[in-house]
Amino acid sequence: MKKIFYLILLIPFLAISQNETEYMVFENGLLSPKLDKISQFESGLAAHNKKYHKEGPFGARVYWIGNGPNTGRYLWVMGPLPWSAFDTRPEKEGHDEDWNTNVLQYMMPETNQTYFKFEAGLSNFPKDFTLNKLLVDYYDVKPFQNGKAMNLLGKIQKVMKDKFSTEAFGIYTNELPNTKEGDDIAFISFFEKSAWMGEDWKFADKYNEVHGAGSFETFLKDWENATQGKYSEIWHFRPDLSGLTGEVKVAERQ
């Protein structure tokens, strides 16, 4: 509902601004293999990606989800690319038939498709790196509180860039949000070793150093007023199943 409301307000301006600036999105497909067909599923998925999604904006990466309700499922991620690219998506010969024959038949019907906008202005990619593990924190934003939540994330970004400047993270917003899903915003941290999860960052202290004494407590209250829940997943990059490598270039995330 909130998406529709905002779009109604913006209709007079869409025709003017649509072609002036294009932002980047990721297409995410949640895949659930049949438990007795995982080997066939992985073989078919790997071959498909390396043939049809190995380069450019339509290149794809695959992640295995290691916790929560989606444990054991796979996330197929294509992009980043602008929405306009979907209008010129090449129809490679045999693509759909290959997917249906070598991937889809080994899947269960429980799937999901999402599109997330990359918020470059709130993210930080200080250097090139290679994907390994991702901590994905999803937040459910209360109705009509998206602007407040984004402003608060701007304060988080300042702390991260000032105090943890070498840490790579990305902010992504759901282009087609669903009030039942609770995944309006995704805060993704990229890390190499699992030991990273156990580090004590003393984040509250660092936040207060940047924004002033007592500011973190205020932030928590404001964040509570803007959001209504969170859940987290750890994704493991699977280069063997992906079309693209795990190399992430700073120039592609600006």
C-alpha positions in Angstrom: 0.0 0.0 0.0 2.7 2.5 0.9 4.5 1.8 -2.4 1.3 2.6 -4.3 0.6 5.7 -2.3 4.1 7.1 -3.0 3.8 6.3 -6.7 0.5 8.1 -7.0 2.2 11.2 -5.6 5.1 10.9 -8.0 3.3 10.2 -11.2 3.6 13.7 -12.6 7.4 13.6 -12.1 8.1 10.0 -13.4 8.1 10.8 -17.0 10.6 13.6 -16.5 13.0 11.8 -14.2 12.9 8.3 -15.5 15.5 8.7 -18.2 17.7 11.1 -16.4 19.0 8.8 -13.7 18.9 5.0 -13.5 19.6 3.1 -10.3 20.8 -0.5 -10.1 18.8 -3.5 -8.9 19.4 -7.2 -8.2 17.0 -9.9 -9.2 16.9 -12.6 -6.5 15.4 -16.0 -6.9 15.0 -18.3 -3.9 15.4 -21.9 -5.0 14.4 -25.0 -3.1 15.8 -28.3 -4.5 14.2 -31.6 -3.9 16.0 -33.3 -1.1 16.8 -36.4 -3.1 17.8 -34.5 -6.2 20.4 -32.0 -4.8 23.2 -33.4 -6.9 21.2 -33.1 -10.1 20.0 -29.7 -9.2 23.4 -28.4 -8.5 24.9 -29.9 -11.7 22.1 -28.4 -13.8 22.3 -25.0 -12.1 26.0 -24.8 -12.5 25.9 -25.7 -16.2 23.1 -23.3 -16.9 24.8 -20.3 -15.2 28.1 -20.9 -16.8 26.5 -21.1 -20.2 23.8 -18.4 -20.0 24.8 -16.1 -17.1 28.6 -15.9 -17.1 29.2 -12.2 -17.9 27.7 -8.7 -18.0 24.6 -7.3 -16.3 22.8 -10.6 -16.8 25.6 -12.6 -15.0 24.5 -14.5 -12.0 25.9 -15.7 -8.7 24.6 -18.4 -6.3 24.6 -18.4 -2.5 23.7 -21.2 -0.1 21.7 -20.1 2.9 23.1 -21.5 6.2 20.5 -20.6 8.9 16.9 -19.8 9.6 13.7 -21.0 7.8 15.6 -20.9 4.5 18.4 -23.2 5.6 19.5 -25.4 2.7 17.9 -23.3 0.0 19.8 -21.4 -2.7 19.7 -17.8 -3.7 20.2 -17.1 -7.4 21.2 -13.4 -7.8 21.5 -11.6 -11.1 22.9 -8.0 -11.5 23.3 -5.3 -10.7 21.5 -3.8 -13.6 19.0 -1.0 -14.3 15.3 -1.8 -14.7 15.6 -0.7 -18.4 18.0 -3.6 -19.0 15.1 -6.1 -18.6 13.5 -4.6 -21.7 16.6 -5.6 -23.8 17.3 -8.9 -22.1 18.7 -11.1 -24.8 16.7 -14.3 -25.5 19.5 -16.8 -25.8 18.6 -19.9 -27.8 17.7 -22.7 -25.5 17.8 -20.7 -22.3 14.3 -21.5 -21.0 14.3 -25.1 -22.2 17.7 -25.6 -20.4 16.3 -24.2 -17.2 13.1 -26.2 -17.3 14.9 -29.5 -18.1 18.0 -29.3 -16.1 17.1 -27.1 -13.1 13.4 -26.6 -12.6 12.5 -30.3 -12.6 14.7 -30.9 -9.6 13.1 -28.1 -7.6 10.2 -27.9 -5.1 7.4 -25.4 -5.8 8.4 -23.3 -2.8 10.2 -20.4 -4.4 10.2 -16.6 -4.2 11.4 -13.7 -6.4 12.5 -10.3 -5.2 14.1 -7.2 -6.6 16.3 -5.1 -4.4 17.6 -1.6 -5.2 21.2 -0.9 -4.4 21.5 2.2 -2.2 25.0 3.3 -3.3 24.8 6.5 -1.2 24.3 4.5 2.0 26.8 1.8 1.3 30.6 1.4 1.6 32.9 -0.5 -0.6 36.4 0.8 0.2 38.3 -1.7 -1.9 38.0 -4.6 -4.3 37.4 -7.9 -2.6 36.3 -11.5 -3.3 33.0 -12.8 -2.1 32.9 -15.5 0.6 30.4 -15.1 3.4 27.6 -12.6 3.7 25.6 -11.6 6.8 22.2 -10.4 5.6 20.1 -8.4 8.1 16.5 -7.8 7.0 14.4 -5.1 8.5 10.7 -4.6 8.4 9.9 -0.9 8.1 6.6 0.4 9.6 4.2 2.0 7.1 5.2 5.5 6.0 8.5 5.4 8.0 10.8 4.6 5.1 12.3 8.1 5.0 13.0 8.1 8.7 14.6 4.6 8.4 16.9 5.7 5.5 18.0 8.8 7.4 18.9 6.7 10.4 20.9 4.4 8.1 22.8 7.5 7.0 24.0 7.9 10.6 25.1 4.3 10.7 27.0 4.8 7.5 28.9 7.7 8.9 29.9 5.6 11.9 31.0 2.8 9.7 33.0 5.0 7.4 34.6 6.9 10.3 35.4 4.0 12.6 35.3 0.9 10.5 36.5 2.3 7.2 37.8 -1.0 5.8 34.5 -2.9 6.3 32.5 -3.5 3.2 28.7 -3.3 3.5 25.8 -2.6 1.2 22.3 -1.2 1.8 19.5 -2.6 -0.4 15.8 -1.7 -0.4 13.0 -4.0 -1.6 11.4 -2.6 -4.8 8.3 -4.7 -4.4 7.8 -4.9 -0.7 5.2 -7.2 1.0 3.9 -6.4 4.4 3.9 -10.1 5.2 7.5 -10.7 4.3 9.3 -8.1 6.5 12.2 -7.6 4.2 11.9 -3.9 3.3 15.6 -3.2 3.9 18.6 -5.5 3.7 21.9 -4.5 5.4 24.6 -6.9 3.9 28.0 -7.3 5.5 30.7 -9.1 3.6 33.3 -11.1 5.5 35.9 -13.8 4.9 36.2 -15.8 8.2 33.5 -17.0 10.6 35.6 -15.5 13.4 34.4 -12.1 12.2 31.0 -12.9 13.7 32.4 -13.1 17.2 34.3 -9.8 17.2 33.2 -7.2 19.7 33.1 -3.9 17.8 31.9 -1.8 20.7 29.6 -0.2 18.2 27.6 1.8 20.7 30.8 3.5 22.0 31.9 4.3 18.5 28.5 5.7 17.6 28.6 8.0 20.6 32.1 9.2 19.6 30.8 10.2 16.2 27.3 11.6 17.0 27.8 12.7 20.7 27.3 11.3 24.1 24.0 9.4 24.6 23.2 9.5 20.8 23.2 5.7 20.4 20.3 5.4 22.9 18.4 8.0 21.0 19.1 6.1 17.8 17.7 2.9 19.2 14.5 4.6 20.2 14.2 6.2 16.8 14.9 2.9 15.0 12.3 1.2 17.1 9.8 3.8 16.1 10.6 3.3 12.4 10.9 -0.5 12.2 9.0 -3.5 13.6 11.2 -6.5 13.3 14.4 -8.1 12.0 15.7 -11.4 10.8 19.2 -12.4 9.7 20.7 -15.0 7.4 24.2 -16.1 6.5 24.8 -16.7 2.8 27.8 -18.7 1.5 29.0 -17.9 -2.0 29.1 -20.9 -4.3 31.5 -20.1 -7.1 31.1 -23.7 -8.4 27.4 -23.0 -9.1 27.8 -19.4 -10.3 28.3 -17.8 -13.8 30.2 -14.8 -12.4 33.3 -15.0 -10.2 33.3 -13.7 -6.7 35.4 -10.6 -7.6 33.6 -7.4 -6.6 35.1 -4.2 -8.0 34.7 -0.8 -6.2 34.0 0.9 -9.5 30.9 -1.3 -10.0 29.4 -0.3 -6.6 29.6 3.5 -6.7 
